[in-house]
Amino acid sequence: MTKNLSKILSVILAICLIFSIGAIGVSAENSGITITPDKDTGSVNVSINVPDLSNDNISVICFDPTWDNDLENWQLKQDSIVYIDQYQLEDGKADFSFTINKAPVDGNYSLVIGSSQTPIVEQFSFTGKIPTPEISISTDKQTYLQNAPITVTVTAPSDMDQISFVNEYGKTISNTLLNASLNNNNSITWTFVMSIATKGDRIINVMNGNEKIGSFNVKINVGSAPVDESASAEIISASSNSKIILAGKNFDVKVVTGKGCSNIAFTNEYDNEMGKILVSKEIKDDTIEWTYTMNIGSKGIRTITAKSADADGNWLDKTTDFIITVVK
């Protein structure tokens, strides 16, 4: 860094006008800041018209494409700084030009305007107009249990700042914003967490205000979060409280599984799922004891199959059978 640049840096550090808040700026088309670069000379013309800043002193730093967008620790990125100075606004307006201290290169430069208010970050390129960033949407998994946390990551242009989620029936899904970070290509990566209670193959639309910008698919399985996702979900034993029961009368079934189990289902000898009511779920050492109430309306010697689901709600191939006699 040149001596002059070091001197200017020291002055601006002493004023402490900028970067007290690591905020994200908005795009040049609606921020009141116009940037016109000239690749042949390495010069940059800047026009500012931000009435909210009134007669503020502003600090201006231009970073080259190697900058990592870390506003909080910007002073440690001196090798990325190609210009730094301060200006006085009159009625929120200023026009100035500067020449970067390195030869122009491909990529996105960042111009950071610091004032008494939130810093504004604008990007420009010496190689032409910055292309509109592509929108990407992803989830941490494809399959979830009912009401389990779903982490959704959305990357979109920085002017799309009203991200929300709507299900296939037009109802808004509540969510919590975990993080938002500015990328070098003038996009923002948002991280949200949400949950869905209704089972099935679900289609969730991603909105920016009233505009749909994409969607994602998730499968919601019946069940609840297991005690220990890393533990086995296999059935250890399954039995009824009586070998002989009356048709249409309730009887209890106890199933013992590993702590990784999220759900239990029962099928008859025709592979039809049987109704059940969960009475209790007890944690004992490395196992879970599930107790269900069931009833069977038709008499005969019946074979009931118990199956278990893992932490993601997927049914295991390994099952356990038990036999009961139903009489009238």
Secondary structure in CASP SS format (residue, H / E / C, confidence):
PFRMAT SS
TARGET T0000
AUTHOR 0000-0000-0000
METHOD secondary structure of the structure
MODEL  1
M C 1.00
T C 1.00
K H 1.00
N H 1.00
L H 1.00
S H 1.00
K H 1.00
I H 1.00
L H 1.00
S H 1.00
V H 1.00
I H 1.00
L H 1.00
A H 1.00
I H 1.00
C C 1.00
L C 1.00
I C 1.00
F C 1.00
S C 1.00
I C 1.00
G C 1.00
A C 1.00
I C 1.00
G C 1.00
V C 1.00
S C 1.00
A H 1.00
E H 1.00
N H 1.00
S H 1.00
G C 1.00
I E 1.00
T E 1.00
I E 1.00
T E 1.00
P E 1.00
D E 1.00
K C 1.00
D C 1.00
T C 1.00
G C 1.00
S E 1.00
V E 1.00
N E 1.00
V E 1.00
S E 1.00
I E 1.00
N E 1.00
V C 1.00
P H 1.00
D H 1.00
L H 1.00
S C 1.00
N C 1.00
D C 1.00
N E 1.00
I E 1.00
S E 1.00
V E 1.00
I E 1.00
C E 1.00
F E 1.00
D C 1.00
P C 1.00
T C 1.00
W C 1.00
D C 1.00
N C 1.00
D C 1.00
L C 1.00
E C 1.00
N C 1.00
W H 1.00
Q H 1.00
L H 1.00
K C 1.00
Q H 1.00
D H 1.00
S H 1.00
I E 1.00
V E 1.00
Y E 1.00
I E 1.00
D E 1.00
Q E 1.00
Y E 1.00
Q E 1.00
L C 1.00
E E 1.00
D C 1.00
G C 1.00
K E 1.00
A E 1.00
D E 1.00
F E 1.00
S E 1.00
F E 1.00
T E 1.00
I C 1.00
N C 1.00
K C 1.00
A C 1.00
P C 1.00
V C 1.00
D C 1.00
G C 1.00
N C 1.00
Y E 1.00
S E 1.00
L E 1.00
V E 1.00
I E 1.00
G E 1.00
S C 1.00
S C 1.00
Q C 1.00
T C 1.00
P C 1.00
I E 1.00
V E 1.00
E E 1.00
Q E 1.00
F E 1.00
S C 1.00
F C 1.00
T C 1.00
G C 1.00
K C 1.00
I C 1.00
P C 1.00
T C 1.00
P C 1.00
E C 1.00
I C 1.00
S E 1.00
I E 1.00
S E 1.00
T E 1.00
D C 1.00
K C 1.00
Q C 1.00
T E 1.00
Y E 1.00
L E 1.00
Q C 1.00
N C 1.00
A C 1.00
P C 1.00
I E 1.00
T E 1.00
V E 1.00
T E 1.00
V E 1.00
T E 1.00
A E 1.00
P E 1.00
S C 1.00
D C 1.00
M C 1.00
D C 1.00
Q C 1.00
I E 1.00
S E 1.00
F E 1.00
V E 1.00
N C 1.00
E C 1.00
Y C 1.00
G C 1.00
K C 1.00
T E 1.00
I C 1.00
S C 1.00
N E 1.00
T E 1.00
L E 1.00
L E 1.00
N E 1.00
A E 1.00
S E 1.00
L E 1.00
N C 1.00
N C 1.00
N C 1.00
N C 1.00
S E 1.00
I E 1.00
T E 1.00
W E 1.00
T E 1.00
F E 1.00
V E 1.00
M E 1.00
S C 1.00
I C 1.00
A C 1.00
T C 1.00
K C 1.00
G E 1.00
D E 1.00
R E 1.00
I E 1.00
I E 1.00
N E 1.00
V E 1.00
M E 1.00
N E 1.00
G C 1.00
N C 1.00
E E 1.00
K E 1.00
I E 1.00
G E 1.00
S E 1.00
F E 1.00
N E 1.00
V E 1.00
K E 1.00
I E 1.00
N E 1.00
V C 1.00
G C 1.00
S C 1.00
A C 1.00
P C 1.00
V C 1.00
D C 1.00
E C 1.00
S C 1.00
A C 1.00
S C 1.00
A C 1.00
E C 1.00
I E 1.00
I E 1.00
S E 1.00
A E 1.00
S E 1.00
S E 1.00
N C 1.00
S C 1.00
K C 1.00
I E 1.00
I E 1.00
L E 1.00
A C 1.00
G C 1.00
K C 1.00
N C 1.00
F E 1.00
D E 1.00
V E 1.00
K E 1.00
V E 1.00
V E 1.00
T E 1.00
G E 1.00
K C 1.00
G C 1.00
C C 1.00
S C 1.00
N E 1.00
I E 1.00
A E 1.00
F E 1.00
T E 1.00
N C 1.00
E C 1.00
Y C 1.00
D C 1.00
N C 1.00
E E 1.00
M C 1.00
G C 1.00
K C 1.00
I E 1.00
L E 1.00
V E 1.00
S E 1.00
K E 1.00
E E 1.00
I E 1.00
K E 1.00
D C 1.00
D C 1.00
T E 1.00
I E 1.00
E E 1.00
W E 1.00
T E 1.00
Y E 1.00
T E 1.00
M E 1.00
N C 1.00
I C 1.00
G C 1.00
S C 1.00
K C 1.00
G E 1.00
I E 1.00
R E 1.00
T E 1.00
I E 1.00
T E 1.00
A E 1.00
K E 1.00
S E 1.00
A E 1.00
D C 1.00
A C 1.00
D C 1.00
G C 1.00
N C 1.00
W E 1.00
L C 1.00
D C 1.00
K C 1.00
T C 1.00
T E 1.00
D E 1.00
F E 1.00
I E 1.00
I E 1.00
T E 1.00
V E 1.00
V E 1.00
K C 1.00
END
